[in-house]
Amino acid sequence: MLRVMTLIEFISDQGRRRALAEALDTSPDYLWQMASGWRGRRVPLGRCPAIEAATGGAVLCEEMRPDVIWERDARGRVLGYRVRLPGQREAA
Protein backbone atom coordinates (compact mmCIF):
# COMPACT_ATOMS: atom_id res chain seq x y z
CA MET A 1 0.00 0.00 0.00
CA LEU A 2 1.18 3.52 -0.77
CA ARG A 3 1.55 6.07 1.99
CA VAL A 4 -1.56 8.14 2.66
CA MET A 5 -1.51 11.37 0.67
CA THR A 6 -3.75 14.08 -0.68
CA LEU A 7 -5.39 13.67 -4.06
CA ILE A 8 -3.30 16.51 -5.48
CA GLU A 9 -0.12 14.76 -4.31
CA PHE A 10 -1.26 11.49 -5.85
CA ILE A 11 -2.09 12.97 -9.23
CA SER A 12 1.02 15.16 -9.38
CA ASP A 13 2.57 12.14 -11.11
CA GLN A 14 1.28 12.27 -14.70
CA GLY A 15 1.22 8.49 -15.08
CA ARG A 16 -0.85 8.02 -11.95
CA ARG A 17 -3.15 10.85 -13.01
CA ARG A 18 -3.82 9.23 -16.39
CA ALA A 19 -4.28 5.77 -14.85
CA LEU A 20 -6.67 7.07 -12.19
CA ALA A 21 -8.67 9.05 -14.75
CA GLU A 22 -9.00 5.92 -16.87
CA ALA A 23 -10.05 3.80 -13.88
CA LEU A 24 -12.73 6.36 -12.99
CA ASP A 25 -13.81 6.92 -16.59
CA THR A 26 -13.08 10.65 -16.42
CA SER A 27 -10.44 13.04 -17.69
CA PRO A 28 -7.09 13.88 -16.09
CA ASP A 29 -8.09 17.55 -16.24
CA TYR A 30 -11.27 16.92 -14.24
CA LEU A 31 -9.25 15.07 -11.60
CA TRP A 32 -6.96 18.07 -11.31
CA GLN A 33 -9.95 20.42 -11.01
CA MET A 34 -11.42 18.38 -8.16
CA ALA A 35 -8.08 17.96 -6.39
CA SER A 36 -7.07 21.60 -6.65
CA GLY A 37 -10.48 23.05 -5.81
CA TRP A 38 -10.54 24.90 -9.13
CA ARG A 39 -13.58 27.20 -9.27
CA GLY A 40 -14.87 25.78 -6.02
CA ARG A 41 -14.99 22.21 -7.28
CA ARG A 42 -14.82 19.51 -4.65
CA VAL A 43 -14.63 15.79 -5.00
CA PRO A 44 -18.26 14.59 -5.30
CA LEU A 45 -19.22 12.39 -2.35
CA GLY A 46 -20.06 9.47 -4.62
CA ARG A 47 -16.59 9.56 -6.18
CA CYS A 48 -14.64 9.44 -2.92
CA PRO A 49 -14.97 5.67 -2.30
CA ALA A 50 -14.10 4.94 -5.94
CA ILE A 51 -11.00 7.15 -5.76
CA GLU A 52 -9.94 5.56 -2.48
CA ALA A 53 -10.31 2.08 -3.99
CA ALA A 54 -8.58 3.00 -7.26
CA THR A 55 -5.61 4.49 -5.38
CA GLY A 56 -5.26 1.40 -3.21
CA GLY A 57 -6.11 3.43 -0.11
CA ALA A 58 -3.39 6.00 -0.73
CA VAL A 59 -6.03 8.76 -0.89
CA LEU A 60 -8.71 8.44 1.79
CA CYS A 61 -12.28 9.70 1.69
CA GLU A 62 -11.61 11.55 4.96
CA GLU A 63 -8.82 13.51 3.28
CA MET A 64 -10.88 14.41 0.23
CA ARG A 65 -14.03 15.37 2.15
CA PRO A 66 -13.31 16.09 5.84
CA ASP A 67 -16.69 17.83 6.02
CA VAL A 68 -18.38 14.41 6.00
CA ILE A 69 -18.44 11.62 8.60
CA TRP A 70 -17.40 8.44 6.77
CA GLU A 71 -18.80 5.18 8.09
CA ARG A 72 -16.61 2.10 7.69
CA ASP A 73 -16.87 -1.58 8.48
CA ALA A 74 -14.37 -3.50 10.61
CA ARG A 75 -12.13 -4.02 7.57
CA GLY A 76 -12.06 -0.29 6.80
CA ARG A 77 -14.34 -0.37 3.76
CA VAL A 78 -16.62 2.62 3.27
CA LEU A 79 -20.24 1.75 4.01
CA GLY A 80 -21.71 5.22 3.78
CA TYR A 81 -21.45 8.75 5.07
CA ARG A 82 -23.29 11.36 7.08
CA VAL A 83 -23.15 15.09 6.52
CA ARG A 84 -21.41 16.81 9.41
CA LEU A 85 -23.58 19.54 10.91
CA PRO A 86 -21.97 22.83 11.92
CA GLY A 87 -20.15 22.34 15.22
CA GLN A 88 -20.62 18.56 15.15
CA ARG A 89 -17.67 16.42 16.10
CA GLU A 90 -17.18 12.79 15.24
CA ALA A 91 -18.04 10.43 18.09
CA ALA A 92 -15.05 8.81 19.76
N, C-alpha and C positions, 0 to 999 in steps of 0.2 A: 504494500500500500504506500502511496505517496504521502508526504507530509501534508498536513492540513494547511490550506492556503486560501486566499481570496480568489474569486473568479477572475479578476483582472490579472492577478499573478499567474494563474493557470493558463489563461489564453495569451499571455505575453509571448509565449512560444508559438510561432506561426503554424508549425506542424500540429501541435495540440489543438490550436484554434480551429484549423480546418477539419481535423478528425472529430472534434466535439460537434461542430456545426453539422457535419454529415450524420453523425449518430442521432442528432436531435432534429434532423430534417429542416434545418434553417441555414441562414447565411452567416459567414464569419463576421460580417459587418454588424448584423443584428446582435450577435453575442457581445461584440465590443460595446455597442450602444447600451445594452442591459448592464454589463459589468461596470462601465464608466459612469452610468447615470446620465448619459447624454439626453438633454432636453427632458429631464425628469423621469426618464425611463427607469423602471425597476424590474427585477426578475419577476415575471408572473408567478404567483403561488403554485400553479399547476406544473410549472417547469422546474421548480426547485428539486423535487425528488428525482426527476429524470436526469438533471445535471449532476446531482450527487452520485447517482448510480453510474452514469457515463464516465465520470471522473474517478471512479473506483473509491469514492469517499474522500478524495483530496479536497473537494469543495463541498462544504456542508450547508444544508438548508438554513441552519441557524446563522451562518455567516452571511448568506445572501439576503435573508429576510429576518433580521433580529427583532422586527416589530411583531412577529408572530410566535406563538407558543407551538412548537412542533412536538407531536405525540409520537413516541416510538415504542416498538415492542422490545422484549428482553434481548433480542439479537441486534437491536439498534436500527431496525428498518422503520422507515416513516410509515405511520398508520393514518395520520391526518394532522390537522392543525386547528388552532383556535386563534382568533384575532385578539391581540392584547389590547385591553382597554386602557385609556390614559391612567397612569399611576399604578397599573396592575403589575405585580411582580410574579414571576414563576414560583409555584409552590416548591418547597424544598423536598 
